[in-house]
């Protein structure tokens, strides 16, 4: 079950909210827990055991660390937590990758086990690990009740696709939270924005990208250079709209029931450097690696050689976190090189006119590496973007896709900027002194959520439906 399915929107979520709001206050957490476990089990009941088990280990280690009398005992339970969490993540996510590479080099083993990746394991593993580390550091109190920690790790808002919610962010709200009418409205509005991003924009971008970037070296070689550029542009838009959509929906659903999750994306395509891009992109992941890997290694308060080492570790792990494939490792190294270049060579000397363009170009080619797990396909696309080994500069397919989606493409490009947010802010401020603008602002605030929901549902009912159809040539 995914957030952008009709079953989730009109059955699961509605049922959850109705029961939640009618339940007595002392049972509201239990309602959320039951629905969260059902939601997670929907994607694979057997993996629910893993989530419950990892949470128990973290709960046990957290309680023992807080009760420990000596630093040695605390460290022992901290090691147990790290070995257990990272070990399980490694077994499920990276065993096949490492064995496949070992087999390619040595011929051993003869058979590689088929290990299915549990849904959301990277997210809830990092959340539980951060919780125990924070208890170890004395930054949060250990949760004495196991079921409440299970609620934290399994909350269906964010356990599948993030953001990575730190325990300190929601610790007080687990035990005590209030929900106002404003919270409900803001939550619904944010959820509808995220749903529209996913159902209308991201899915349409994905369809165009998949049309132009067919799998296989032969298919990619048969594409024109312009088709490859256009396909990757659609993919660049899709991946932001997709990732940020799930964060929007998670933040919105949390807000409806009183949880205030932190922002996870801040218009990254408006960044003026690669470093700025990573301050804006997947913020919860960036801050996790900063606080639990980079700073403990010494951060930037050390020699340049050690700074390079610290950044190398972080970006190798960042690449590996995204997937068990060489292209993700290359993607991490690619960003490492540009971040080192900005830190030690460019040092903010990039002309203001060029900094944004430079950043978008770096990010664009980064997504090329990210998309293609097959290295031969990756090489074909990289060469093809510069006119090597393609069917020509342009072609009928690229022209057809472009003309059929030109207005949609313009809207998607606008949607990844802060233009809409700034316009809303302008109307709000102008409405303070102008009654007509005030009325316009309130009307739009009232109409936008149901309109976005309506268009999203139309898009989900028919996968081929495109709300921009009537504006196409």
C-alpha positions, 0 to 999 in steps of 0.5 A, spaced: 500 500 500 502 506 497 500 513 499 498 515 492 493 509 492 486 510 492 485 504 497 490 508 502 487 515 501 479 513 501 479 507 506 486 506 510 487 514 511 480 515 512 478 510 517 485 511 521 483 518 522 475 517 524 477 512 529 483 516 531 479 522 533 473 518 536 477 514 540 478 516 547 485 520 548 488 515 552 487 510 546 489 514 541 497 512 541 494 505 540 490 506 534 496 509 531 500 503 533 495 498 530 494 502 524 501 503 523 503 495 524 497 493 519 500 498 514 507 495 514 504 488 514 500 490 508 507 490 504 510 483 507 507 480 513 513 476 514 518 483 515 513 485 520 517 481 525 524 484 523 521 491 524 518 489 531 525 485 533 529 491 531 525 495 535 526 491 541 533 490 540 533 498 540 529 499 546 533 494 550 539 497 549 536 504 550 534 502 557 540 498 559 544 504 557 540 509 561 541 504 567 548 503 566 553 504 572 559 505 568 561 508 561 564 501 559 557 498 560 554 503 556 559 502 551 557 495 551 550 496 549 552 501 544 556 496 540 550 491 541 546 496 538 550 498 532 552 491 530 545 488 530 542 494 526 548 495 521 548 487 521 541 486 519 541 492 514 547 489 511 545 482 511 538 484 507 541 490 503 548 488 501 549 480 501 547 479 494 551 485 492 557 483 495 556 475 493 555 477 486 561 481 486 565 476 489 562 471 484 564 475 478 571 475 481 573 468 484 567 464 481 565 463 488 559 462 491 556 458 485 549 460 487 547 467 490 541 467 495 535 471 493 534 475 499 528 480 498 529 487 501 524 489 507 520 495 505 523 501 509 529 498 512 534 503 511 529 508 514 527 505 520 534 502 522 537 509 521 531 512 526 532 506 531 540 507 531 539 515 532 535 514 538 540 509 541 546 514 540 542 520 543 540 516 549 548 514 549 550 521 549 545 523 554 541 527 549 534 524 550 531 519 555 530 512 554 523 510 552 521 505 558 515 503 554 517 498 548 510 499 545 511 507 545 518 506 541 515 501 536 510 506 535 515 511 533 519 506 529 513 504 525 509 510 524 506 509 517 507 516 516 514 516 515 517 508 516 516 507 509 519 513 505 521 517 510 523 523 512 528 520 517 525 522 524 529 523 530 526 521 536 527 527 540 523 531 534 517 527 537 519 524 544 514 529 547 509 529 542 508 521 543 506 522 550 503 529 550 500 532 543 494 537 541 491 537 535 487 544 533 483 545 527 489 549 524 493 543 524 488 539 521 487 544 515 495 545 514 495 537 514 490 536 509 493 541 505 500 539 505 498 532 504 494 534 498 500 538 495 504 532 496 499 527 493 498 532 487 506 532 486 506 524 486 500 523 482 500 528 477 507 531 476 511 525 478 508 520 475 507 524 468 514 525 468 516 518 470 512 516 464 515 521 459 522 519 462 521 511 461 518 513 454 525 516 452 530 512 456 528 505 454 532 500 458 538 496 454 544 499 450 541 498 444 535 502 445 539 507 448 543 507 442 537 508 438 535 514 441 537 521 439 541 526 443 536 531 444 531 525 446 536 523 452 537 530 454 529 531 454 529 524 458 534 526 463 530 532 464 524 529 465 527 524 470 531 530 474 524 533 475 521 526 477 525 524 482 525 531 486 517 531 485 517 523 487 521 524 493 519 530 496 511 528 495 512 522 500 515 527 505 510 532 504 504 527 505 508 524 511 509 531 514 501 532 512 499 526 515 503 527 522 500 534 522 493 532 522 494 528 528 499 532 532 506 530 530 510 536 527 516 532 523 521 537 520 522 539 513 526 534 508 526 538 502 527 546 501 527 547 493 534 544 492 534 546 484 534 553 486 541 551 490 547 556 488 552 550 489 553 543 490 554 544 498 547 548 498 544 543 494 545 538 499 543 542 505 536 542 501 536 535 498 533 530 503 535 534 509 534 528 514 539 524 511 544 529 510 543 531 518 544 524 520 550 523 516 553 529 519 551 528 526 552 521 527 558 520 522 562 526 520 562 530 526 564 524 530 570 523 525 572 530 527 568 534 522 571 540 519 575 541 526 582 537 523 587 537 518 585 538 511 587 530 510 582 528 515 577 532 512 578 529 506 578 522 509 571 524 513 568 527 507 570 520 503 567 516 508 560 520 509 559 520 501 561 512 500 556 511 505 551 516 502 552 512 496 551 505 499 545 507 503 541 509 496 542 502 493 546 496 493 549 497 486 556 500 483 552 506 480 550 509 487 557 508 489 560 512 483 554 517 485 557 518 492 564 519 489 561 524 484 558 528 489 564 528 493 569 530 488 565 536 487 564 538 494 572 537 495 572 542 489 568 547 492 571 547 499 579 547 497 579 550 490 572 554 488 571 557 495 565 561 493 569 564 487 564 562 482 561 568 479 554 569 481 551 569 474 554 562 473 553 559 480 546 556 479 547 554 472 553 550 474 549 547 480 544 544 475 549 541 470 552 538 476 546 535 479 543 533 472 549 529 470 549 526 477 542 523 476 544 520 470 549 516 474 543 515 479 538 512 474 542 507 470 545 501 475 547 498 468 554 501 467 554 499 460 547 503 459 550 509 463 556 509 459 552 509 453 547 515 455 553 519 457 556 519 450 550 519 447 548 526 451 554 529 447 552 526 440 556 519 440 553 513 438 546 515 438 541 515 432 542 523 431 541 530 434 534 529 434 528 524 432 521 524 431 520 520 438 523 526 442 519 531 438 513 528 439 514 527 447 516 534 447 510 537 443 505 533 447 508 535 454 510 542 453 505 545 457 506 540 463 514 541 462 513 548 463 508 547 469 513 542 472 519 546 472 515 552 476 513 546 481 520 545 483 521 552 485 519 556 490 514 561 486 508 558 488 510 559 496 512 566 494 506 568 491 502 565 497 506 569 502 505 575 498 497 574 497 497 573 505 501 579 506 498 584 501 491 581 504 493 584 511 491 591 508 487 590 502 480 586 503 479 584 496 486 581 496 484 578 503 478 575 500 482 572 494 487 569 499 482 565 503 478 563 497 484 560 494 486 557 501 479 553 501 479 551 494 486 549 493 486 542 497 480 539 494 482 541 487 488 538 488 485 532 491 480 532 485 485 532 480 490 527 483 484 522 483 482 523 476 490 521 475 490 515 479 483 513 476 486 512 469 494 512 469 493 515 462 489 521 464 493 527 464 490 534 467 494 538 462 491 534 456 486 539 454 492 544 453 496 540 449 497 541 441 
